[in-house]
Amino acid sequence: TLLEKNAIDTFLGARVDGIMASIALESKDLTHFAELRKKNVPLVFFDRADDELKIPSVEVDDFKGGYLATKHLIEMGYKRVAHISGPQHLKICSERLRGYKAALNDSGIKIKPAYIFQGELALETCRQAADYFLNLPVPPDAVFAVEDFSALGLIKGLKKNGINIPQDFGVIGFANENFDEHITPALSSVEQQTVKMGEEAFKLLLQLIKTQNTETIVIDKVVLEPVLCIRESSKKPQPVPVKFNKRKTNIYGTFHL
């Protein structure tokens, strides 16, 4: 948070025309962003945002991404799907957890609190998650991890315990990092359209700058569609069809891409 505040002070000192920001993982006090809004400094959040601040943002639909990832594991025939979550003050983590729970509900699977591992976004934490899950009385047989580094740490921990992926245990992450295709097994993930996110955030910021002293209405949020990238880590050899209850499409007062 201190680095975040110092960066903003540096930008203001340089008299920049506008700022694009992704809220730091550790940031809980966001008053420095609220101050920018009061000063009428054009500001756009990307990826990690906060709705309460009412600052224009470009985000992926984290709820839908969590839902699709969990639904995929269930459709592959995994019966006991767990989740590695992250700090719940971060909207991306809370929304992905919400999507996980919704997919379980829609498939008729009971949510088990023991199957939700609350941790920090770090490799070592997720190696610990592997030990935690495997030591449960009835271990899960698949995990949706809140992001790809968590999934990577989990895979390392599972391999250390001799678990066969994906035959005995499925794994899917979120972000579609560059390393996903180059580990064994290749990691399934949810693509959050990082390049498009940057493009849309810049376009939104430019629009804010150009209309700063006018009454022009600017779109306050752009929501990008998540895309499943299925690879070996979640491809169970003999998937079993599962019926999902129909879910109403989420309605956003935003521009959906």
C-alpha positions as CSV (number, residue, x, y, z in Angstrom):
1,T,0.0,0.0,0.0
2,L,2.9,2.4,0.8
3,L,4.4,1.7,-2.6
4,E,1.0,2.3,-4.2
5,K,0.6,5.7,-2.4
6,N,4.2,6.7,-3.3
7,A,3.6,5.8,-7.0
8,I,0.5,8.0,-7.0
9,D,2.4,10.9,-5.4
10,T,5.1,10.5,-8.1
11,F,2.5,10.6,-10.9
12,L,0.8,13.6,-9.4
13,G,4.2,15.3,-9.1
14,A,4.9,14.6,-12.7
15,R,1.4,16.2,-13.6
16,V,0.3,13.2,-15.6
17,D,-3.0,13.4,-17.5
18,G,-4.4,10.2,-16.1
19,I,-3.7,7.0,-14.2
20,M,-4.4,3.3,-14.8
21,A,-4.1,1.1,-11.7
22,S,-4.7,-2.4,-10.5
23,I,-5.3,-2.5,-6.7
24,A,-2.4,-4.2,-4.9
25,L,-3.0,-7.5,-3.3
26,E,-2.2,-6.1,0.2
27,S,-4.3,-2.9,-0.1
28,K,-7.3,-2.7,2.2
29,D,-7.2,1.1,2.8
30,L,-8.1,2.7,-0.6
31,T,-8.4,6.3,0.5
32,H,-5.5,7.3,-1.7
33,F,-7.7,6.3,-4.7
34,A,-10.7,8.1,-3.3
35,E,-8.6,11.2,-3.0
36,L,-7.7,11.0,-6.7
37,R,-11.4,11.0,-7.5
38,K,-12.0,14.0,-5.3
39,K,-9.2,15.8,-7.2
40,N,-10.9,14.9,-10.5
41,V,-7.8,13.1,-11.7
42,P,-8.8,10.7,-14.5
43,L,-8.4,7.2,-13.1
44,V,-9.3,3.8,-14.4
45,F,-8.9,0.4,-12.6
46,F,-8.1,-2.7,-14.5
47,D,-8.2,-6.3,-13.3
48,R,-8.4,-5.6,-9.5
49,A,-11.0,-3.0,-8.8
50,D,-13.4,-1.8,-6.1
51,D,-17.1,-1.1,-6.9
52,E,-17.6,1.0,-3.8
53,L,-15.2,3.7,-5.0
54,K,-17.3,4.1,-8.2
55,I,-14.2,4.5,-10.3
56,P,-14.4,3.4,-14.0
57,S,-12.9,-0.1,-14.5
58,V,-12.1,-2.9,-16.9
59,E,-12.5,-6.4,-15.4
60,V,-13.1,-9.9,-16.4
61,D,-16.3,-11.5,-15.3
62,D,-14.7,-13.3,-12.3
63,F,-18.0,-14.9,-11.1
64,K,-18.6,-16.4,-14.6
65,G,-14.9,-17.5,-14.8
66,G,-15.2,-19.3,-11.4
67,Y,-18.5,-20.9,-12.5
68,L,-17.1,-22.1,-15.8
69,A,-14.0,-23.6,-14.3
70,T,-15.9,-25.5,-11.6
71,K,-18.6,-26.6,-14.1
72,H,-15.9,-28.0,-16.4
73,L,-14.4,-30.1,-13.6
74,I,-17.8,-31.5,-12.7
75,E,-18.6,-32.2,-16.3
76,M,-15.3,-34.1,-16.6
77,G,-16.7,-36.5,-14.0
78,Y,-14.9,-35.2,-10.8
79,K,-17.2,-35.7,-7.9
80,R,-15.6,-33.8,-5.0
81,V,-14.4,-30.4,-6.3
82,A,-12.6,-28.2,-3.9
83,H,-11.4,-24.6,-4.2
84,I,-8.2,-22.7,-3.3
85,S,-9.4,-19.2,-2.6
86,G,-7.5,-16.0,-1.9
87,P,-7.9,-12.9,0.3
88,Q,-11.6,-12.1,0.4
89,H,-11.1,-8.4,0.6
90,L,-10.1,-8.7,-3.1
91,K,-13.2,-8.7,-5.4
92,I,-11.5,-11.1,-7.8
93,C,-11.1,-13.7,-5.1
94,S,-14.6,-13.3,-3.6
95,E,-16.3,-13.4,-7.0
96,R,-14.4,-16.5,-8.1
97,L,-15.4,-18.2,-4.9
98,R,-19.0,-17.2,-5.5
99,G,-18.8,-18.7,-9.0
100,Y,-17.4,-21.9,-7.6
101,K,-20.3,-22.2,-5.1
102,A,-22.9,-21.4,-7.7
103,A,-21.7,-24.1,-10.0
104,L,-21.8,-26.7,-7.2
105,N,-25.4,-25.6,-6.4
106,D,-26.5,-25.7,-10.0
107,S,-25.2,-29.3,-10.3
108,G,-26.8,-30.4,-7.1
109,I,-23.5,-30.9,-5.2
110,K,-23.5,-29.8,-1.6
111,I,-21.0,-27.1,-0.7
112,K,-18.5,-28.4,1.9
113,P,-16.6,-25.7,3.9
114,A,-13.7,-28.1,4.4
115,Y,-13.2,-28.2,0.6
116,I,-12.5,-24.4,0.5
117,F,-8.9,-23.7,1.4
118,Q,-8.3,-20.0,2.3
119,G,-4.8,-19.0,1.7
120,E,-2.5,-16.3,0.3
121,L,-1.5,-16.2,-3.4
122,A,1.8,-17.9,-3.1
123,L,3.4,-21.2,-4.3
124,E,4.3,-22.4,-0.8
125,T,0.8,-21.8,0.5
126,C,-0.6,-24.0,-2.2
127,R,1.8,-26.8,-1.6
128,Q,0.4,-26.7,1.9
129,A,-3.1,-26.8,0.4
130,A,-2.2,-30.1,-1.3
131,D,-1.2,-31.6,2.1
132,Y,-4.4,-30.2,3.7
133,F,-6.7,-31.6,1.0
134,L,-5.1,-35.1,1.0
135,N,-5.3,-35.4,4.8
136,L,-9.0,-34.8,4.9
137,P,-11.1,-37.9,5.8
138,V,-12.6,-37.8,2.3
139,P,-10.1,-35.9,0.1
140,P,-11.4,-34.0,-2.9
141,D,-10.6,-35.3,-6.4
142,A,-10.3,-31.9,-8.2
143,V,-9.5,-28.3,-7.4
144,F,-10.3,-25.0,-9.0
145,A,-7.5,-22.7,-7.9
146,V,-8.1,-18.9,-7.7
147,E,-5.1,-18.2,-10.0
148,D,-2.5,-20.1,-11.9
149,F,0.4,-19.8,-9.5
150,S,-1.8,-21.3,-6.8
151,A,-2.6,-24.1,-9.2
152,L,1.1,-24.6,-10.0
153,G,1.9,-24.9,-6.2
154,L,-0.9,-27.4,-5.8
155,I,0.3,-29.5,-8.7
156,K,3.8,-29.6,-7.2
157,G,2.4,-30.7,-3.9
158,L,0.2,-33.4,-5.5
159,K,3.1,-34.8,-7.4
160,K,5.2,-34.9,-4.3
161,N,2.5,-37.1,-2.8
162,G,2.4,-39.4,-5.8
163,I,-1.0,-38.3,-7.1
164,N,-1.7,-38.9,-10.7
165,I,-3.0,-35.9,-12.6
166,P,-5.6,-35.8,-14.2
167,Q,-6.6,-39.5,-13.8
168,D,-7.0,-39.3,-10.1
169,F,-7.1,-35.6,-9.5
170,G,-8.1,-32.6,-11.8
171,V,-6.7,-29.1,-11.5
172,I,-7.7,-25.9,-13.2
173,G,-6.5,-22.3,-12.5
174,F,-7.3,-18.8,-13.6
175,A,-5.4,-16.2,-15.7
176,N,-3.9,-18.4,-18.4
177,E,-0.3,-17.5,-17.6
178,N,2.5,-18.2,-20.1
179,F,3.9,-21.1,-18.2
180,D,0.6,-23.1,-18.3
181,E,1.4,-24.9,-21.6
182,H,5.0,-25.7,-20.5
183,I,4.4,-27.7,-17.3
184,T,3.5,-31.4,-17.0
185,P,0.7,-31.9,-17.2
186,A,-0.2,-28.7,-19.1
187,L,-2.5,-26.6,-16.9
188,S,-6.1,-25.9,-17.7
189,S,-7.0,-22.3,-17.0
190,V,-9.5,-19.4,-17.5
191,E,-8.2,-16.8,-19.9
192,Q,-9.0,-13.3,-18.6
193,Q,-8.1,-11.5,-21.9
194,T,-5.1,-9.6,-20.4
195,V,-4.2,-7.8,-23.7
196,K,-7.8,-6.8,-24.4
197,M,-8.1,-5.7,-20.8
198,G,-5.1,-3.3,-21.2
199,E,-6.5,-2.0,-24.5
200,E,-9.9,-1.3,-23.2
201,A,-8.5,0.3,-20.0
202,F,-6.4,2.7,-22.1
203,K,-9.4,3.6,-24.3
204,L,-11.5,4.2,-21.3
205,L,-8.8,6.4,-19.7
206,L,-8.4,8.4,-22.9
207,Q,-12.1,9.0,-23.0
208,L,-12.1,10.2,-19.5
209,I,-9.2,12.6,-20.2
210,K,-10.9,14.0,-23.3
211,T,-14.3,14.5,-21.6
212,Q,-12.8,15.7,-18.2
213,N,-14.4,19.1,-18.4
214,T,-17.6,18.2,-20.2
215,E,-20.9,16.6,-19.2
216,T,-20.3,13.7,-21.4
217,I,-21.4,10.4,-19.8
218,V,-18.5,7.8,-19.8
219,I,-19.1,4.0,-19.5
220,D,-18.3,3.2,-15.9
221,K,-17.4,-0.4,-16.3
222,V,-16.2,-2.8,-19.1
223,V,-16.7,-6.5,-18.3
224,L,-14.7,-9.0,-20.4
225,E,-15.9,-12.5,-21.0
226,P,-13.7,-15.3,-19.5
227,V,-12.6,-18.1,-21.9
228,L,-11.9,-21.7,-20.8
229,C,-8.5,-23.0,-22.0
230,I,-8.7,-26.8,-21.5
231,R,-5.4,-28.7,-21.3
232,E,-4.3,-32.0,-19.8
233,S,-4.5,-31.2,-16.1
234,S,-8.3,-31.4,-16.1
235,K,-9.0,-33.9,-18.9
236,K,-10.3,-37.0,-17.0
237,P,-10.1,-40.0,-19.4
238,Q,-13.8,-41.0,-19.0
239,P,-16.0,-37.9,-18.3
240,V,-19.5,-38.5,-17.0
241,P,-22.4,-36.2,-18.2
242,V,-23.8,-34.0,-15.4
243,K,-27.1,-32.0,-15.6
244,F,-26.9,-28.4,-14.5
245,N,-29.9,-26.3,-13.5
246,K,-30.5,-23.3,-15.9
247,R,-29.0,-20.1,-14.6
248,K,-30.2,-16.6,-15.4
249,T,-27.6,-14.5,-17.2
250,N,-26.1,-11.8,-14.9
251,I,-27.4,-8.4,-15.8
252,Y,-24.8,-5.6,-15.6
253,G,-25.3,-1.9,-16.0
254,T,-22.1,-1.9,-17.9
255,F,-20.6,-2.6,-21.3
256,H,-20.0,-6.3,-21.7
257,L,-17.4,-7.6,-24.2
